[in-house]
């Protein structure tokens, strides 16, 4: 199984949502990371044949997916960010309904629905109406419907949204097992899920793949740009305002900051090992900060250069 993306482009008027992306996907888990508006959902919808590209093509084992029609949809599973459901349907009835839409024979559908409800931890909730489900339960039901036809290509847009930590671990384990002979592409803002689950990561920005590679390959690009600084509470407030702080915690009277910066932010900062989250922060800077006047700023912190940018989660 091979999915080939060839110079895929989607343009809306003057705005380019996806800009000439190319990649080859073989069985495994692929993580798609990027800020809101990076083009992730647009790309996934084109890979599912929901949107027609402005330019470029997608091939499955050498065949254009738009020409394949139902043959492609038969091997595809898709979970959008907000999947549609009927609130008054019971979970079992909903899955059986989706199975019918996918053309799965009734007896096979019954076995598949039972298996998926167990797999997603919903075995005891099959007769409950979806309106009574928590957000995490609805998300697990969405994952179950995407797996109904046992797809060879599985596309998941924000699948871990609403899942608690235990559910996310269960989901990651499910993916690892499922992707042995299948292609799985997922997008999420929860970097730790990508870091643990993905065999390869695409970091997307302004419609293009800014970086792609294994987690280890990508985190190497942030090495030498991550620093630990131990300081007092007042100085910590200064750094929170003026630097890209990836993490902050207190140890006794000290505040320990994890700062992402191209250069050492001050002499007291010491280098530490980079993570995928650090690279994300480096790749999505916000507007320029106003430089401080004088040698020291608030609380005696050293002056920052005027070309330093602040990064923040979107």
C-alpha positions as CSV (number, residue, x, y, z in Angstrom):
1,X,0.0,0.0,0.0
2,X,1.4,3.4,-1.1
3,X,-0.2,6.8,-1.0
4,X,1.6,9.4,-3.2
5,X,0.9,13.1,-2.9
6,X,2.1,14.9,-6.0
7,X,2.4,18.7,-5.8
8,X,-1.0,19.0,-4.2
9,X,-2.4,22.5,-4.1
10,X,-5.7,24.1,-3.0
11,X,-6.4,27.8,-3.6
12,X,-9.4,29.8,-2.6
13,X,-9.3,33.0,-4.6
14,X,-6.0,34.8,-3.7
15,X,-5.5,32.6,-0.6
16,X,-3.4,29.4,-1.0
17,X,-4.4,26.9,1.7
18,X,-2.2,24.1,0.5
19,X,0.9,24.9,-1.6
20,X,2.4,22.3,-3.8
21,X,2.9,19.5,-1.2
22,X,4.5,16.2,-2.2
23,X,5.1,13.1,0.0
24,X,5.0,9.3,-0.2
25,X,3.2,7.4,2.6
26,X,3.6,3.7,3.2
27,X,2.2,1.6,6.1
28,X,2.8,3.4,9.5
29,X,1.6,6.3,11.6
30,X,2.2,9.8,10.3
31,X,1.7,12.9,12.5
32,X,0.6,16.2,11.1
33,X,1.5,19.2,13.2
34,X,0.8,22.9,12.6
35,X,-0.9,25.9,14.0
36,X,-4.6,26.8,13.2
37,X,-4.8,27.8,9.6
38,X,-1.7,25.9,8.5
39,X,-3.8,23.9,5.9
40,X,-3.9,20.5,7.8
41,X,-7.7,20.0,7.5
42,X,-7.7,21.1,3.8
43,X,-4.9,18.6,3.1
44,X,-6.7,15.8,4.8
45,X,-10.0,16.5,3.0
46,X,-8.2,16.4,-0.3
47,X,-6.6,13.1,0.6
48,X,-10.1,11.7,1.4
49,X,-11.4,12.9,-2.0
50,X,-13.8,15.4,-0.3
51,X,-12.1,18.4,-1.8
52,X,-10.9,18.6,-5.4
53,X,-7.3,20.0,-5.6
54,X,-6.7,23.2,-7.6
55,X,-3.6,21.5,-8.9
56,X,-1.6,18.3,-8.2
57,X,-2.8,14.7,-7.7
58,X,-3.1,11.9,-5.1
59,X,-2.3,8.4,-6.1
60,X,-3.1,5.1,-4.3
61,X,-0.9,2.3,-5.6
62,X,-0.4,4.3,-8.8
63,X,-4.1,5.1,-9.4
64,X,-5.5,8.6,-9.1
65,X,-7.9,8.5,-6.1
66,X,-10.5,10.7,-8.0
67,X,-10.6,8.1,-10.8
68,X,-10.9,5.2,-8.3
69,X,-14.2,6.5,-6.9
70,X,-15.9,3.9,-4.7
71,X,-12.9,1.6,-4.9
72,X,-10.9,4.2,-2.9
73,X,-13.7,5.0,-0.5
74,X,-14.0,1.3,0.3
75,X,-10.4,1.3,1.7
76,X,-10.6,4.7,3.4
77,X,-11.6,5.6,7.0
78,X,-12.0,9.2,8.0
79,X,-12.7,11.1,11.2
80,X,-13.3,14.8,10.7
81,X,-12.8,17.3,13.5
82,X,-16.6,17.4,14.1
83,X,-18.1,14.2,12.9
84,X,-21.9,14.2,12.3
85,X,-24.2,12.0,14.4
86,X,-27.8,11.8,15.4
87,X,-28.2,12.6,19.1
88,X,-31.2,10.3,19.6
89,X,-29.6,7.3,18.0
90,X,-28.1,4.7,20.3
91,X,-24.4,4.0,19.7
92,X,-25.1,0.5,18.3
93,X,-27.8,1.8,15.9
94,X,-25.5,4.6,14.8
95,X,-22.7,2.3,13.9
96,X,-25.0,-0.1,12.1
97,X,-26.4,2.8,10.1
98,X,-22.9,4.0,9.1
99,X,-22.0,0.4,8.2
100,X,-25.1,0.2,5.9
101,X,-24.0,3.5,4.3
102,X,-20.6,1.9,3.7
103,X,-22.2,-1.2,2.1
104,X,-21.0,-3.6,4.8
105,X,-23.3,-6.8,4.9
106,X,-25.5,-6.9,8.0
107,X,-24.1,-9.9,9.7
108,X,-20.5,-8.7,9.2
109,X,-21.6,-5.3,10.4
110,X,-22.9,-6.8,13.6
111,X,-19.6,-8.5,14.4
112,X,-17.6,-5.4,13.5
113,X,-19.8,-3.1,15.6
114,X,-19.5,-5.4,18.6
115,X,-15.7,-5.6,18.2
116,X,-15.2,-1.8,17.8
117,X,-17.4,-0.9,20.8
118,X,-15.2,-3.2,22.9
119,X,-12.0,-1.9,21.3
120,X,-13.0,1.7,22.1
121,X,-14.2,1.0,25.6
122,X,-17.9,1.6,24.8
123,X,-19.1,-2.0,25.1
124,X,-21.3,-1.1,28.0
125,X,-22.7,2.0,26.3
126,X,-24.0,0.5,23.0
127,X,-27.6,0.9,24.0
128,X,-27.3,4.5,25.3
129,X,-28.3,7.4,23.2
130,X,-25.4,9.5,21.9
131,X,-26.9,12.7,23.4
132,X,-26.0,11.2,26.9
133,X,-22.4,10.6,26.0
134,X,-19.6,12.7,27.3
135,X,-17.3,14.4,24.8
136,X,-14.7,11.7,25.2
137,X,-17.3,9.0,24.6
138,X,-18.5,10.7,21.4
139,X,-14.9,11.0,20.2
140,X,-14.4,7.3,20.7
141,X,-17.6,6.6,18.8
142,X,-16.2,8.7,16.0
143,X,-13.0,6.6,16.0
144,X,-15.1,3.5,15.9
145,X,-17.1,4.6,12.9
146,X,-13.9,5.5,11.0
147,X,-12.7,1.9,11.6
148,X,-15.9,0.2,10.5
149,X,-14.8,-0.9,7.1
150,X,-11.3,-2.0,8.4
151,X,-9.7,0.7,6.1
152,X,-6.2,0.4,4.7
153,X,-5.9,4.2,4.8
154,X,-7.1,5.9,8.0
155,X,-7.3,9.7,8.2
156,X,-8.0,11.2,11.6
157,X,-8.4,15.0,12.2
158,X,-7.9,15.9,15.9
159,X,-8.8,12.3,17.1
160,X,-7.6,12.8,20.7
161,X,-9.7,16.0,21.3
162,X,-11.8,15.4,24.4
163,X,-10.0,12.2,25.4
164,X,-8.7,11.9,29.0
165,X,-5.1,10.7,29.5
166,X,-6.1,7.0,29.9
167,X,-8.2,7.1,26.8
168,X,-5.4,8.8,24.8
169,X,-3.0,6.0,25.9
170,X,-5.6,3.4,24.8
171,X,-6.0,5.2,21.4
172,X,-2.2,5.4,20.8
173,X,-1.8,1.7,21.5
174,X,-4.7,0.9,19.1
175,X,-3.0,3.0,16.4
176,X,0.4,1.3,16.9
177,X,-1.2,-2.1,16.4
178,X,-3.5,-1.0,13.6
179,X,-0.8,0.7,11.5
180,X,1.4,-2.4,11.0
181,X,0.0,-3.0,7.5
182,X,-2.0,0.3,7.0
183,X,-1.4,4.0,6.5
184,X,-2.6,6.2,9.4
185,X,-2.4,10.0,9.2
186,X,-3.5,12.0,12.2
187,X,-3.4,15.7,13.1
188,X,-3.5,16.9,16.7
189,X,-2.4,19.8,18.8
190,X,-1.4,17.4,21.6
191,X,2.3,17.1,20.7
192,X,3.0,14.3,23.1
193,X,0.5,12.1,21.2
194,X,2.5,12.7,18.0
195,X,5.8,12.3,19.8
196,X,4.8,8.8,21.1
197,X,2.7,7.4,18.3
198,X,4.1,8.8,15.0
199,X,6.7,7.0,12.9
200,X,7.1,10.2,10.8
201,X,6.0,13.8,11.4
202,X,5.1,16.5,9.0
203,X,5.4,20.0,10.5
204,X,3.1,22.2,8.4
205,X,3.1,26.0,8.1
206,X,1.3,28.2,5.6
207,X,0.2,25.3,3.4
208,X,3.7,23.7,3.1
209,X,5.7,21.1,4.9
210,X,8.2,23.1,6.8
211,X,10.0,20.0,8.2
212,X,9.4,16.3,7.9
213,X,11.1,13.3,9.4
214,X,11.1,11.1,12.5
215,X,10.6,12.6,15.9
216,X,14.4,12.1,16.6
217,X,15.3,13.8,13.3
218,X,13.1,16.8,13.9
219,X,14.0,17.4,17.6
220,X,17.7,17.5,16.5
221,X,16.8,20.8,14.8
222,X,16.0,22.3,18.1
223,X,19.1,21.2,19.9
224,X,21.1,24.1,21.2
225,X,18.1,26.3,21.3
226,X,16.4,25.1,24.6
227,X,17.5,26.4,27.9
228,X,16.8,26.0,31.6
229,X,16.9,29.0,33.9
230,X,16.5,29.0,37.6
231,X,15.3,32.3,39.1
232,X,13.1,34.0,41.6
233,X,9.3,34.7,41.2
234,X,9.7,38.3,40.1
235,X,12.3,37.5,37.5
236,X,10.2,34.6,36.3
237,X,7.3,36.9,35.5
238,X,9.7,39.0,33.4
239,X,10.8,36.0,31.4
240,X,7.2,34.8,30.9
241,X,6.4,38.1,29.3
242,X,9.6,38.5,27.2
243,X,10.7,35.0,26.2
244,X,9.2,31.8,24.8
245,X,8.6,29.8,28.0
246,X,7.8,26.2,27.2
247,X,7.4,25.2,30.8
248,X,7.5,26.6,34.3
249,X,7.5,24.9,37.7
250,X,8.7,25.7,41.2
251,X,11.3,23.9,43.3
252,X,11.3,25.4,46.8
253,X,12.1,29.1,46.6
254,X,13.2,28.8,42.9
255,X,11.2,29.0,39.7
256,X,12.5,26.8,36.9
257,X,11.9,28.0,33.4
258,X,12.3,26.1,30.1
259,X,13.0,28.7,27.5
260,X,13.1,28.2,23.8
261,X,15.4,30.7,22.1
262,X,17.9,30.8,19.2
263,X,20.6,32.0,21.5
264,X,21.3,31.7,25.2
265,X,18.9,34.2,26.8
266,X,21.2,35.1,29.7
267,X,24.5,33.8,31.2
268,X,22.7,31.9,33.9
269,X,20.7,29.8,31.4
270,X,22.0,26.2,30.8
271,X,21.3,24.1,27.7
272,X,18.9,21.1,28.0
273,X,17.6,18.4,25.7
274,X,15.1,19.4,23.0
275,X,11.7,17.9,22.4
276,X,9.2,18.1,19.5
277,X,7.2,20.7,21.5
278,X,10.3,22.9,21.6
279,X,10.7,22.7,17.8
280,X,7.0,23.6,17.4
281,X,7.5,26.7,19.5
282,X,10.5,27.7,17.4
283,X,8.6,27.3,14.2
284,X,5.6,29.4,15.1
285,X,6.8,32.8,16.2
286,X,4.4,35.7,16.9
287,X,5.0,39.4,16.3
288,X,8.3,41.2,17.2
289,X,8.6,42.3,20.8
290,X,9.6,45.8,21.7
291,X,13.2,45.8,23.0
292,X,13.9,46.8,26.5
293,X,15.7,50.0,27.3
294,X,19.0,50.0,29.1
295,X,21.1,47.0,30.2
296,X,18.5,45.5,32.4
297,X,14.7,45.3,32.2
298,X,12.1,44.6,34.9
299,X,13.3,42.8,38.0
300,X,16.9,43.1,36.9
301,X,16.7,40.7,34.0
302,X,19.1,41.2,31.1
303,X,18.1,43.1,28.0
304,X,16.7,41.1,25.1
305,X,17.9,41.8,21.6
306,X,15.4,43.5,19.3
307,X,15.3,40.7,16.8
308,X,14.1,38.1,19.3
309,X,10.5,36.9,18.8
310,X,8.0,35.4,21.2
311,X,6.5,32.0,20.5
312,X,3.3,30.7,21.9
313,X,0.9,27.8,21.5
314,X,-2.0,28.5,19.2
